[in-house]
Amino acid sequence: MELSQLRYFIAVAKLGNMSKAAETLFVSQPNLSTSIKTLEESLGFHIFNRSARGIVPTTEGKMFLKSAEI
């Protein structure tokens, strides 16, 4: 797990949109998506539910967000 992945995760969780988060973080959307996927793989669980309406943290993602923000 890298510090940048935590920053990306927090931004996506707060904004609820990969494109907006990528723009805010000054990274490409594909790079952000790949980083989030790699983070999920290293954690061993999904941290986001993705839908046409946006992206929201899973129950596990919400708990992880609390610890990531400390």
Summary of the structure (lengths in Angstrom):
residues: 70
radius of gyration: 10.8
end to end distance: 16.0
largest distance: 30.3
contacts: 184
relative contact order: 0.18
helix: 66%
strand: 11%
